Amino acid sequence: MGKRSNPRAGHLRRALAQEAARIMSEQGIDDFGLAKRKAAERLGATDIAVLPKNTEIEEALATHHRLFERHTHSSTIASLRETALRAMRLLERFHPRLVGPVLSGTASAHSEITLHLFAEGTEPVALHLMEHGIPHRIGERRLRYEPDRLVAYPVVQFVAGDRPIDAVVFPLNGIRQSPSSPVDGRPMKRADTAEIESLLRRDAANEY
C-alpha cells in the first residue's frame, strides 16, 4: 500500500516545489518557509512529509527562470549584481560581501540585495551613509549557525538606485565564519567585490 502511494507523494512534492518557486519568482519572496506554506495552502497539501526541501525549491526556481524568464532573467541578475557592486564599492571600508539569491543567480526582479559588512557596530556604517546623503534605517536580522543556535545582528537598510539593500553588520571577526545558508544548511557563500566583478565579466561574455 505504501509503495503504491509513493509516486503520488513524489508528484505532489514536485508540484509543491514548482509552485513555491513560482511564488518566490512572481511575488519576490526570498523566504523558503513562507513560499512553502503558500504553496501548500494553494495546493491543499496538509502532510508535512510531502513538503519539498529548500534545495528542491531552489532547483525548481532555476528551472522556472529558464522556462519562463529565459530572455529577461540574465539581464535581471546582471542589473542586481551591478547595483550590489556599486553599493559594495561605496561601503568598501567595511569589507562587504554579497550573499543570497543575487549571488547564486536565483533572485527575481523583486529580490532585495543582501550584503554582509564587518565593523565595530552600526554607527560607523550609518555615519558613512549619512556623509553620502543616503537615508537609511536600522533593523535586526536573526541568522542561524547551528540547528539550535540563532544569533541576532543589526542590519542597515537603504536603497541603491531603485533596489532595497539589507546590509547585515557583523563584528570584525565575523568574517571568519559565515552563518548557515537557508537553502542547504552549509556555511553561506560570500563574494567580495573582485568576485562580483568577475561574475559580471563572465555574464557579459556569455551574452555573445
Backbone as ProteinMPNN parsed JSONL, in Angstrom:
{"seq_chain_A": "MGKRSNPRAGHLRRALAQEAARIMSEQGIDDFGLAKRKAAERLGATDIAVLPKNTEIEEALATHHRLFERHTHSSTIASLRETALRAMRLLERFHPRLVGPVLSGTASAHSEITLHLFAEGTEPVALHLMEHGIPHRIGERRLRYEPDRLVAYPVVQFVAGDRPIDAVVFPLNGIRQSPSSPVDGRPMKRADTAEIESLLRRDAANEY", "coords_chain_A": {"N_chain_A": [[0.838, -1.199, 0.0], [1.935, 1.194, 0.874], [3.965, 1.492, -1.011], [2.538, 1.912, -3.356], [1.557, 4.439, -2.9], [3.702, 6.124, -2.948], [4.57, 7.205, -5.535], [2.534, 9.104, -5.981], [2.899, 10.804, -3.793], [5.451, 11.72, -4.41], [4.937, 13.088, -6.781], [3.282, 15.139, -5.826], [5.081, 16.409, -4.163], [6.948, 17.425, -6.006], [5.236, 19.14, -7.392], [4.622, 20.953, -5.378], [7.143, 22.07, -4.943], [7.541, 23.323, -7.407], [5.4, 25.149, -7.397], [6.035, 26.69, -5.149], [8.403, 27.787, -6.09], [7.414, 29.311, -8.223], [5.879, 31.192, -6.812], [7.893, 32.465, -5.314], [9.371, 33.653, -7.377], [7.481, 35.292, -8.748], [6.297, 36.831, -6.751], [8.365, 37.923, -5.408], [9.464, 36.766, -3.113], [11.825, 35.735, -0.776], [11.938, 34.006, 1.27], [12.039, 30.747, 2.021], [10.479, 29.113, 3.68], [8.064, 30.551, 3.957], [7.208, 30.628, 1.282], [6.842, 27.92, 0.879], [4.719, 27.368, 2.64], [2.688, 28.926, 1.488], [2.475, 27.655, -0.985], [1.658, 25.093, -0.184], [-0.801, 25.682, 0.94], [-2.194, 26.63, -1.301], [-2.273, 24.363, -2.923], [-3.567, 22.637, -1.318], [-2.216, 20.88, 0.396], [-1.611, 18.99, 3.228], [0.026, 17.277, 4.555], [2.973, 17.196, 6.207], [5.134, 15.661, 5.534], [5.345, 15.569, 2.784], [6.306, 17.987, 2.001], [8.601, 19.89, 0.088], [12.249, 19.971, 0.15], [14.382, 22.8, 0.807], [16.454, 22.899, -1.027], [15.356, 21.544, -3.18], [13.377, 23.327, -3.937], [14.96, 25.474, -4.716], [16.194, 24.37, -6.971], [13.92, 24.033, -8.568], [13.284, 26.682, -8.86], [15.38, 27.672, -10.391], [14.852, 26.257, -12.731], [12.35, 27.328, -13.341], [13.051, 29.979, -13.968], [14.576, 29.5, -16.276], [12.66, 28.441, -18.026], [10.475, 30.258, -18.116], [11.44, 32.839, -17.985], [13.512, 33.195, -19.661], [14.63, 35.081, -21.446], [14.831, 37.385, -20.011], [15.791, 36.977, -17.442], [18.592, 36.732, -17.121], [19.48, 39.335, -17.625], [18.215, 40.625, -15.545], [19.524, 39.528, -13.289], [22.108, 40.435, -13.81], [21.717, 43.201, -13.607], [20.984, 43.429, -10.897], [23.341, 42.516, -9.687], [25.151, 44.439, -10.58], [24.159, 46.694, -9.275], [24.536, 45.852, -6.655], [27.319, 45.735, -6.647], [28.006, 48.454, -6.928], [27.042, 49.408, -4.481], [28.696, 47.965, -2.78], [31.192, 48.992, -3.395], [30.868, 51.577, -2.464], [30.742, 51.02, 0.241], [33.214, 50.052, 0.856], [35.17, 50.196, 2.899], [34.183, 48.598, 4.881], [34.561, 45.987, 4.246], [32.728, 44.565, 2.398], [30.547, 41.829, 1.535], [28.744, 39.999, -0.86], [25.768, 38.121, -0.6], [23.357, 35.38, -0.765], [20.363, 35.113, -2.908], [20.951, 36.876, -5.075], [23.65, 36.552, -5.45], [23.771, 33.748, -5.934], [22.267, 33.577, -8.219], [19.583, 33.029, -8.374], [17.766, 34.975, -7.866], [14.862, 37.101, -8.205], [13.195, 39.691, -10.134], [12.136, 41.155, -8.127], [13.636, 40.822, -5.891], [15.51, 41.665, -2.93], [18.755, 43.034, -2.221], [21.312, 41.508, -0.445], [23.884, 42.226, 1.762], [26.877, 41.463, 3.579], [28.506, 43.114, 6.111], [31.43, 44.237, 7.947], [32.196, 45.508, 10.942], [32.722, 47.72, 13.771], [30.09, 47.71, 15.129], [26.951, 49.392, 14.214], [27.168, 52.133, 13.99], [29.499, 53.317, 12.628], [28.889, 52.565, 10.0], [26.373, 53.752, 9.57], [27.06, 56.48, 9.859], [28.778, 56.766, 7.697], [27.021, 56.412, 5.532], [25.358, 58.586, 6.006], [27.146, 60.675, 5.519], [27.274, 60.525, 2.81], [24.816, 61.314, 2.106], [22.734, 59.424, 2.126], [19.691, 58.109, 2.921], [18.679, 55.948, 5.598], [17.801, 53.086, 7.628], [17.783, 51.333, 10.752], [17.657, 47.923, 11.5], [17.014, 44.514, 12.435], [18.391, 41.274, 12.067], [18.012, 37.82, 12.264], [20.206, 35.163, 12.259], [21.156, 31.831, 11.462], [23.439, 29.544, 12.878], [23.848, 26.977, 13.784], [21.63, 24.134, 14.053], [20.259, 24.706, 16.441], [21.025, 27.232, 17.191], [20.588, 30.549, 17.017], [21.595, 33.786, 16.023], [21.36, 37.202, 16.636], [21.765, 40.018, 14.558], [22.531, 43.456, 13.842], [21.023, 45.283, 11.157], [21.55, 47.395, 8.435], [19.482, 49.24, 6.493], [18.922, 50.436, 3.257], [18.443, 52.232, 0.146], [19.627, 51.599, -3.078], [19.88, 53.046, -6.12], [17.014, 51.845, -7.431], [16.759, 49.744, -5.788], [16.247, 47.822, -2.867], [18.512, 47.513, -0.187], [19.857, 45.293, 2.124], [22.054, 45.468, 4.608], [23.793, 43.536, 6.565], [25.35, 43.799, 9.655], [28.233, 42.552, 10.912], [30.465, 41.681, 13.632], [34.005, 42.542, 13.561], [35.532, 40.162, 13.537], [33.705, 38.456, 12.481], [33.974, 37.817, 9.893], [35.293, 35.51, 9.623], [33.695, 33.264, 10.009], [30.929, 32.094, 8.388], [27.358, 32.426, 8.538], [24.759, 29.864, 8.5], [23.461, 28.697, 5.405], [20.135, 29.301, 4.298], [19.233, 27.576, 2.422], [20.665, 25.054, 2.127], [21.829, 24.603, 4.589], [24.552, 24.649, 4.856], [27.669, 26.518, 5.364], [27.111, 29.882, 4.523], [27.625, 31.154, 1.268], [29.862, 33.724, 0.435], [30.745, 36.633, -1.397], [33.31, 38.776, -2.513], [34.113, 42.128, -3.783], [35.84, 41.776, -5.984], [35.19, 39.212, -6.85], [32.526, 39.579, -7.643], [32.858, 41.383, -9.725], [34.182, 39.681, -11.486], [32.168, 37.784, -11.962], [30.316, 39.4, -13.333], [31.766, 40.064, -15.627], [31.998, 37.517, -16.753], [29.287, 36.902, -17.186], [28.654, 38.888, -19.045], [30.279, 38.108, -21.181], [29.093, 35.698, -21.854], [26.819, 36.475, -23.126], [27.394, 36.906, -25.687]], "CA_chain_A": [[0.0, 0.0, 0.0], [2.821, 2.338, 0.978], [4.707, 1.653, -2.247], [1.665, 2.479, -4.371], [1.296, 5.846, -2.61], [4.919, 6.912, -3.096], [4.587, 8.051, -6.734], [1.631, 10.235, -5.793], [3.563, 11.733, -2.874], [6.553, 12.327, -5.149], [4.356, 14.051, -7.721], [2.834, 16.296, -5.049], [6.287, 17.091, -3.684], [7.47, 18.207, -7.133], [4.274, 20.209, -7.664], [4.797, 21.95, -4.322], [8.407, 22.76, -5.205], [7.328, 24.195, -8.563], [4.516, 26.235, -7.002], [6.81, 27.556, -4.259], [9.334, 28.519, -6.95], [6.631, 30.324, -8.952], [5.531, 32.225, -5.84], [9.101, 33.221, -4.997], [9.747, 34.439, -8.533], [6.474, 36.292, -9.126], [5.957, 37.702, -5.627], [9.578, 38.477, -4.823], [9.661, 36.2, -1.772], [13.085, 35.007, -0.614], [11.773, 33.141, 2.435], [11.611, 29.43, 1.557], [9.403, 28.618, 4.537], [6.833, 31.249, 3.597], [6.803, 30.159, -0.049], [6.36, 26.553, 1.072], [3.39, 27.43, 3.272], [1.756, 29.452, 0.491], [2.275, 26.607, -1.985], [0.874, 24.022, 0.436], [-2.177, 26.175, 1.084], [-2.809, 26.72, -2.618], [-2.491, 23.017, -3.457], [-4.317, 21.848, -0.344], [-1.354, 19.842, 0.981], [-1.614, 19.07, 4.69], [1.002, 16.32, 5.089], [4.3, 17.816, 6.279], [6.123, 14.752, 4.956], [5.489, 15.771, 1.338], [6.868, 19.309, 1.711], [9.938, 19.781, -0.517], [13.385, 20.606, 0.808], [14.742, 24.094, 0.213], [17.299, 22.646, -2.195], [14.454, 21.179, -4.278], [12.727, 24.559, -4.384], [15.963, 26.256, -5.432], [16.323, 23.75, -8.293], [12.699, 24.369, -9.306], [13.358, 28.113, -9.146], [16.291, 27.815, -11.534], [14.116, 25.751, -13.891], [11.317, 28.317, -13.644], [13.7, 31.102, -14.648], [14.97, 29.071, -17.626], [11.489, 28.182, -18.858], [9.525, 31.356, -18.24], [12.082, 34.155, -17.989], [14.805, 32.936, -20.297], [15.175, 36.252, -22.124], [14.927, 38.537, -19.107], [16.374, 36.677, -16.138], [20.036, 37.02, -17.081], [19.66, 40.784, -17.51], [17.779, 40.97, -14.185], [20.615, 39.17, -12.371], [23.223, 41.354, -14.075], [21.356, 44.507, -13.046], [21.07, 43.317, -9.439], [24.753, 42.395, -9.301], [25.783, 45.739, -10.814], [23.749, 47.56, -8.169], [25.241, 45.355, -5.47], [28.725, 46.125, -6.759], [28.107, 49.888, -6.62], [26.878, 49.555, -3.033], [29.881, 47.398, -2.14], [32.285, 49.956, -3.556], [30.576, 52.668, -1.53], [30.965, 50.535, 1.604], [34.452, 49.28, 0.756], [35.933, 50.17, 4.151], [33.581, 47.61, 5.784], [34.832, 44.655, 3.677], [31.424, 43.993, 2.047], [30.391, 40.567, 0.825], [27.398, 39.739, -1.366], [25.266, 36.784, -0.26], [21.958, 35.132, -1.081], [19.888, 34.818, -4.271], [21.611, 37.685, -6.107], [24.927, 35.885, -5.688], [23.568, 32.411, -6.501], [21.635, 33.69, -9.526], [18.184, 32.614, -8.329], [16.947, 36.128, -7.498], [13.874, 37.587, -9.159], [13.228, 41.139, -10.311], [11.638, 41.781, -6.902], [14.504, 40.47, -4.771], [16.396, 42.657, -2.343], [20.173, 42.682, -2.228], [21.812, 41.336, 0.917], [25.327, 42.315, 1.948], [27.447, 41.291, 4.91], [29.553, 44.088, 6.418], [32.187, 43.892, 9.142], [32.526, 46.785, 11.571], [32.507, 47.792, 15.219], [28.726, 48.202, 15.329], [26.292, 50.038, 13.076], [27.403, 53.577, 13.945], [30.377, 53.73, 11.524], [28.188, 52.371, 8.721], [25.34, 54.788, 9.487], [27.73, 57.762, 9.636], [29.298, 56.745, 6.329], [25.884, 56.646, 4.648], [24.922, 59.974, 6.21], [28.11, 61.544, 4.843], [26.976, 60.469, 1.378], [23.435, 61.74, 1.915], [21.887, 58.261, 1.836], [18.787, 57.771, 4.026], [18.768, 54.547, 5.998], [17.201, 52.758, 8.915], [18.432, 50.201, 11.425], [16.766, 46.824, 11.866], [17.682, 43.346, 13.031], [18.269, 40.037, 11.303], [18.444, 36.627, 13.004], [20.851, 34.204, 11.377], [21.394, 30.532, 12.104], [24.756, 28.936, 12.737], [23.628, 25.56, 14.008], [20.178, 23.936, 14.137], [19.653, 25.256, 17.656], [21.678, 28.493, 17.595], [20.308, 31.745, 16.227], [22.294, 34.977, 16.51], [20.769, 38.441, 16.105], [22.708, 41.031, 14.106], [21.888, 44.658, 13.307], [21.043, 45.409, 9.698], [21.351, 48.754, 7.942], [18.668, 49.14, 5.286], [18.883, 51.652, 2.44], [18.101, 51.979, -1.252], [20.633, 51.953, -4.075], [19.075, 53.102, -7.343], [15.648, 51.533, -7.004], [16.844, 48.432, -5.152], [16.478, 47.801, -1.424], [19.733, 46.838, 0.272], [19.95, 44.897, 3.524], [23.465, 45.297, 4.947], [23.903, 42.954, 7.902], [26.634, 44.226, 10.224], [28.873, 41.574, 11.781], [31.704, 42.177, 14.242], [35.148, 42.416, 12.657], [35.966, 38.767, 13.397], [32.635, 37.676, 11.882], [34.337, 37.448, 8.524], [35.915, 34.176, 9.658], [32.688, 32.201, 9.999], [29.687, 32.504, 7.75], [26.183, 31.732, 9.057], [24.256, 28.782, 7.662], [22.58, 29.033, 4.296], [18.774, 28.796, 4.478], [18.938, 26.602, 1.371], [21.184, 23.707, 2.391], [22.383, 24.496, 5.932], [26.01, 24.78, 4.838], [28.075, 27.919, 5.525], [26.634, 30.741, 3.442], [28.651, 31.644, 0.36], [30.059, 35.169, 0.413], [31.614, 37.042, -2.502], [33.797, 40.151, -2.393], [33.933, 42.936, -4.994], [36.582, 41.181, -7.105], [34.421, 38.061, -7.335], [31.346, 40.08, -8.35], [33.358, 41.913, -10.994], [34.457, 38.52, -12.332], [30.871, 37.234, -12.377], [29.728, 40.294, -14.328], [32.522, 39.886, -16.87], [31.616, 36.21, -17.3], [27.917, 37.008, -17.7], [28.68, 39.707, -20.266], [30.884, 37.298, -22.232], [28.153, 34.647, -22.247], [25.746, 37.048, -23.93], [27.837, 36.988, -27.083]], "C_chain_A": [[0.874, 1.25, 0.0], [3.553, 2.587, -0.325], [3.847, 2.303, -3.327], [1.441, 3.974, -4.158], [2.52, 6.734, -2.855], [4.956, 7.765, -4.362], [3.679, 9.267, -6.595], [2.272, 11.277, -4.878], [4.714, 12.45, -3.571], [6.063, 13.38, -6.128], [3.922, 15.317, -6.988], [4.034, 17.103, -4.553], [6.877, 17.975, -4.783], [6.556, 19.381, -7.453], [4.4, 21.325, -6.633], [6.078, 22.753, -4.536], [8.242, 23.745, -6.357], [6.447, 25.393, -8.204], [5.233, 27.212, -6.072], [7.791, 28.397, -5.068], [8.601, 29.626, -7.71], [6.29, 31.496, -8.027], [6.742, 33.097, -5.522], [9.485, 34.145, -6.145], [8.771, 35.585, -8.787], [6.153, 37.273, -8.004], [7.178, 38.296, -4.938], [9.844, 38.001, -3.413], [10.978, 35.432, -1.739], [13.043, 34.02, 0.546], [11.204, 31.794, 1.974], [10.432, 28.901, 2.372], [8.064, 29.24, 4.188], [6.316, 30.772, 2.246], [6.235, 28.74, 0.037], [4.942, 26.539, 1.635], [2.34, 27.933, 2.285], [1.438, 28.385, -0.564], [1.398, 25.484, -1.436], [-0.587, 24.437, 0.573], [-2.888, 26.193, -0.267], [-3.141, 25.339, -3.18], [-3.218, 22.103, -2.482], [-3.526, 20.712, 0.276], [-1.286, 20.023, 2.497], [-0.583, 18.15, 5.339], [2.395, 16.943, 5.045], [5.351, 16.972, 5.565], [6.333, 14.984, 3.456], [6.065, 17.147, 1.0], [8.286, 19.167, 1.157], [11.017, 20.429, 0.338], [13.682, 21.927, 0.109], [15.605, 23.919, -1.031], [16.445, 22.269, -3.407], [13.744, 22.41, -4.836], [13.717, 25.419, -5.167], [16.17, 25.701, -6.837], [15.119, 24.094, -9.168], [12.697, 25.844, -9.707], [14.264, 28.368, -10.355], [15.609, 27.349, -12.822], [13.048, 26.746, -14.326], [11.912, 29.499, -14.408], [14.068, 30.728, -16.084], [13.763, 28.966, -18.553], [10.661, 29.426, -19.145], [10.156, 32.747, -18.309], [13.434, 34.092, -18.682], [15.444, 34.196, -20.865], [15.374, 37.447, -21.197], [15.71, 38.25, -17.832], [17.857, 37.023, -16.067], [20.285, 38.517, -16.942], [19.226, 41.273, -16.129], [18.898, 40.711, -13.187], [21.79, 40.124, -12.562], [22.945, 42.724, -13.465], [21.466, 44.503, -11.523], [22.521, 43.27, -8.975], [25.5, 43.709, -9.519], [25.426, 46.729, -9.7], [24.451, 47.151, -6.886], [26.697, 45.811, -5.485], [28.915, 47.61, -6.444], [27.985, 50.127, -5.113], [28.112, 49.047, -2.295], [31.074, 48.341, -2.258], [32.107, 51.145, -2.621], [30.959, 52.284, -0.105], [32.27, 49.752, 1.723], [35.195, 49.15, 2.086], [35.406, 49.117, 5.14], [33.654, 46.187, 5.222], [33.545, 43.943, 3.243], [31.511, 42.673, 1.291], [28.938, 40.441, 0.369], [27.011, 38.312, -1.017], [23.865, 36.608, -0.852], [21.64, 34.955, -2.555], [20.553, 35.644, -5.369], [22.969, 37.079, -6.445], [24.721, 34.553, -6.396], [22.933, 32.459, -7.885], [20.192, 33.262, -9.554], [17.251, 33.77, -7.969], [15.938, 36.448, -8.599], [13.998, 39.106, -9.272], [12.814, 41.873, -9.042], [12.575, 41.587, -5.71], [15.288, 41.665, -4.243], [17.817, 42.13, -2.393], [20.648, 42.603, -0.786], [23.337, 41.352, 0.929], [25.686, 41.964, 3.38], [28.57, 42.31, 5.047], [30.224, 43.695, 7.726], [32.728, 45.176, 9.757], [32.292, 46.69, 13.068], [31.143, 48.435, 15.482], [28.188, 48.929, 14.109], [26.662, 51.508, 12.93], [28.347, 53.997, 12.814], [29.693, 53.602, 10.157], [27.152, 53.471, 8.521], [25.956, 56.156, 9.191], [28.246, 57.871, 8.208], [28.173, 57.028, 5.329], [25.388, 58.092, 4.763], [25.843, 60.952, 5.488], [27.864, 61.601, 3.335], [25.515, 60.822, 1.082], [22.47, 60.62, 1.61], [21.001, 57.959, 3.049], [18.864, 56.275, 4.334], [17.972, 54.345, 7.287], [17.886, 51.507, 9.459], [17.375, 49.161, 11.801], [17.558, 45.695, 12.503], [17.417, 42.134, 12.158], [18.799, 38.884, 12.167], [18.984, 35.598, 12.031], [21.224, 32.948, 12.149], [22.828, 30.054, 11.842], [24.692, 27.432, 12.902], [22.127, 25.381, 14.135], [19.52, 24.601, 15.336], [20.295, 26.566, 18.11], [21.401, 29.6, 16.592], [21.024, 32.933, 16.85], [21.677, 36.203, 15.834], [21.868, 39.438, 15.744], [21.942, 42.273, 13.655], [22.002, 44.673, 11.79], [20.749, 46.854, 9.335], [20.65, 48.645, 6.59], [18.642, 50.476, 4.552], [18.557, 51.253, 1.005], [19.242, 52.447, -2.138], [19.95, 51.903, -5.435], [17.617, 52.927, -6.954], [15.595, 50.201, -6.269], [17.047, 48.546, -3.647], [17.722, 46.987, -1.094], [19.594, 46.531, 1.755], [21.42, 44.623, 3.818], [23.569, 44.827, 6.392], [25.293, 43.253, 8.449], [27.12, 43.195, 11.247], [30.044, 42.248, 12.508], [32.876, 41.898, 13.305], [35.583, 40.969, 12.458], [34.881, 37.874, 12.795], [32.915, 37.252, 10.461], [34.898, 36.034, 8.456], [34.901, 33.048, 9.531], [31.378, 32.728, 9.439], [28.505, 31.763, 8.38], [25.693, 30.676, 8.067], [23.347, 29.302, 6.556], [21.174, 28.506, 4.573], [18.405, 27.735, 3.446], [19.381, 25.201, 1.774], [21.822, 23.548, 3.77], [23.898, 24.591, 5.99], [26.398, 26.248, 5.05], [27.712, 28.738, 4.292], [27.799, 31.219, 2.576], [28.661, 33.166, 0.388], [31.006, 35.518, -0.728], [32.016, 38.495, -2.33], [33.675, 40.88, -3.732], [34.656, 42.318, -6.198], [35.819, 40.01, -7.701], [33.172, 38.507, -8.101], [31.755, 40.671, -9.697], [33.621, 40.774, -11.984], [33.169, 37.89, -12.842], [30.247, 38.079, -13.477], [30.459, 40.197, -15.668], [32.139, 38.578, -17.54], [30.22, 36.269, -17.913], [27.862, 37.803, -18.99], [29.242, 38.917, -21.443], [29.92, 36.242, -22.746], [27.015, 35.165, -23.108], [26.11, 37.076, -25.411], [28.199, 35.619, -27.617]], "O_chain_A": [[0.631, 2.212, -0.728], [3.751, 3.736, -0.72], [4.325, 3.124, -4.11], [1.167, 4.703, -5.112], [2.393, 7.954, -2.958], [5.333, 8.935, -4.292], [4.033, 10.354, -7.053], [2.201, 12.477, -5.144], [4.932, 13.642, -3.353], [6.685, 14.43, -6.292], [4.16, 16.429, -7.46], [3.998, 18.333, -4.53], [7.258, 19.12, -4.536], [7.025, 20.48, -7.75], [4.297, 22.504, -6.972], [6.098, 23.967, -4.335], [8.742, 24.868, -6.295], [6.704, 26.513, -8.645], [5.059, 28.425, -6.194], [7.992, 29.575, -4.776], [9.105, 30.743, -7.827], [6.402, 32.657, -8.422], [6.634, 34.321, -5.466], [9.878, 35.289, -5.918], [9.188, 36.72, -9.014], [5.78, 38.416, -8.267], [7.047, 39.077, -3.996], [10.39, 38.745, -2.598], [11.215, 34.57, -2.585], [14.003, 33.285, 0.777], [10.04, 31.705, 1.585], [9.501, 28.313, 1.821], [7.047, 28.549, 4.128], [5.118, 30.539, 2.085], [5.268, 28.406, -0.648], [4.08, 25.795, 1.167], [1.223, 27.417, 2.253], [0.29, 28.23, -0.981], [0.51, 24.984, -2.126], [-1.495, 23.636, 0.347], [-4.055, 25.812, -0.362], [-4.168, 25.163, -3.835], [-3.458, 20.933, -2.78], [-4.099, 19.686, 0.644], [-0.939, 21.1, 2.981], [-0.347, 18.236, 6.544], [2.934, 17.189, 3.966], [6.338, 17.5, 5.053], [7.384, 14.633, 2.918], [6.29, 17.443, -0.173], [9.086, 18.405, 1.699], [10.74, 21.317, 1.144], [13.283, 22.141, -1.036], [15.502, 24.699, -1.978], [16.774, 22.636, -4.535], [13.535, 22.527, -6.043], [13.348, 26.026, -6.172], [16.307, 26.466, -7.792], [15.266, 24.406, -10.349], [12.175, 26.209, -10.76], [13.946, 29.178, -11.225], [15.768, 27.967, -13.874], [12.856, 26.985, -15.518], [11.329, 29.962, -15.389], [13.898, 31.532, -17.001], [13.831, 29.353, -19.72], [10.201, 29.632, -20.268], [9.484, 33.72, -18.652], [14.366, 34.823, -18.346], [16.66, 34.367, -20.78], [16.027, 38.42, -21.576], [16.235, 39.171, -17.206], [18.323, 37.551, -15.057], [21.197, 38.93, -16.225], [19.799, 42.225, -15.6], [19.195, 41.556, -12.342], [22.397, 40.569, -11.588], [23.835, 43.338, -12.875], [21.977, 45.453, -10.928], [22.884, 43.908, -7.987], [26.382, 44.058, -8.735], [26.271, 47.498, -9.242], [24.907, 48.0, -6.121], [27.238, 46.222, -4.459], [29.875, 47.983, -5.77], [28.716, 50.934, -4.539], [28.525, 49.635, -1.296], [31.868, 48.469, -1.327], [33.074, 51.656, -2.057], [31.44, 53.117, 0.663], [32.408, 48.891, 2.591], [35.785, 48.107, 2.366], [36.083, 48.779, 6.112], [32.918, 45.299, 5.651], [33.295, 42.82, 3.682], [32.436, 42.444, 0.511], [28.016, 40.741, 1.127], [27.828, 37.397, -1.126], [23.269, 37.553, -1.368], [22.529, 34.682, -3.361], [20.705, 35.157, -6.489], [23.388, 37.095, -7.602], [25.423, 34.256, -7.363], [23.041, 31.5, -8.648], [19.61, 33.136, -10.632], [16.053, 33.553, -7.786], [16.139, 36.11, -9.766], [14.811, 39.724, -8.585], [13.097, 43.061, -8.886], [12.328, 42.132, -4.634], [15.678, 42.555, -4.998], [18.05, 40.936, -2.582], [20.417, 43.52, 0.002], [23.99, 40.598, 0.207], [24.88, 42.152, 4.29], [29.474, 42.369, 4.212], [29.675, 42.926, 8.514], [33.592, 45.842, 9.188], [31.739, 45.71, 13.567], [31.056, 49.553, 15.99], [28.877, 49.067, 13.098], [26.488, 52.079, 11.853], [28.036, 54.948, 12.096], [29.899, 54.432, 9.271], [27.058, 54.055, 7.441], [25.434, 56.906, 8.366], [28.163, 58.93, 7.585], [28.359, 57.798, 4.386], [25.049, 58.732, 3.768], [25.383, 61.939, 4.914], [28.195, 62.584, 2.672], [25.039, 60.652, -0.04], [21.483, 60.833, 0.906], [21.517, 57.588, 4.104], [19.086, 55.452, 3.445], [17.537, 55.298, 7.934], [18.487, 50.732, 8.715], [16.328, 49.497, 12.354], [18.643, 45.909, 13.043], [16.338, 41.994, 11.582], [19.892, 38.966, 12.727], [18.298, 35.207, 11.086], [21.561, 33.0, 13.332], [23.343, 30.156, 10.729], [25.411, 26.697, 12.224], [21.406, 26.364, 14.309], [18.362, 25.013, 15.265], [20.14, 26.972, 19.262], [21.91, 29.59, 15.471], [21.055, 33.069, 18.073], [21.496, 36.231, 14.616], [22.787, 39.672, 16.529], [20.828, 42.162, 13.143], [22.955, 44.144, 11.217], [19.816, 47.462, 9.861], [21.169, 48.03, 5.659], [18.372, 51.518, 5.149], [18.413, 50.069, 0.698], [19.762, 53.55, -1.971], [19.491, 50.843, -5.861], [17.051, 53.753, -6.239], [14.53, 49.597, -6.137], [17.922, 49.284, -3.195], [17.948, 45.913, -1.652], [19.252, 47.408, 2.548], [21.974, 43.642, 3.322], [23.449, 45.621, 7.325], [26.296, 42.991, 7.785], [26.508, 42.996, 12.296], [30.553, 43.27, 12.048], [32.753, 41.111, 12.366], [35.959, 40.579, 11.352], [35.096, 36.676, 12.615], [32.194, 36.436, 9.887], [34.974, 35.432, 7.385], [35.221, 31.986, 8.997], [30.801, 33.685, 9.955], [28.634, 30.588, 8.724], [26.164, 30.612, 6.931], [22.565, 30.232, 6.759], [21.027, 27.375, 5.038], [17.378, 27.069, 3.579], [18.58, 24.267, 1.768], [22.309, 22.465, 4.095], [24.469, 24.611, 7.08], [25.549, 27.131, 4.93], [27.977, 28.33, 3.161], [28.835, 31.637, 3.094], [27.613, 33.811, 0.368], [31.959, 34.786, -0.996], [31.178, 39.348, -2.038], [33.186, 40.308, -4.706], [34.13, 42.339, -7.311], [35.801, 39.832, -8.919], [32.8, 37.884, -9.095], [31.065, 40.475, -10.697], [33.319, 40.892, -13.171], [33.078, 37.507, -14.009], [29.709, 37.542, -14.446], [29.828, 40.242, -16.724], [31.972, 38.529, -18.759], [29.989, 35.76, -19.01], [27.129, 37.456, -19.916], [28.752, 39.034, -22.566], [29.921, 35.922, -23.935], [26.319, 34.381, -23.752], [25.249, 37.247, -26.273], [28.593, 35.493, -28.777]]}, "name": "protein", "num_of_chains": 1, "seq": "MGKRSNPRAGHLRRALAQEAARIMSEQGIDDFGLAKRKAAERLGATDIAVLPKNTEIEEALATHHRLFERHTHSSTIASLRETALRAMRLLERFHPRLVGPVLSGTASAHSEITLHLFAEGTEPVALHLMEHGIPHRIGERRLRYEPDRLVAYPVVQFVAGDRPIDAVVFPLNGIRQSPSSPVDGRPMKRADTAEIESLLRRDAANEY"}
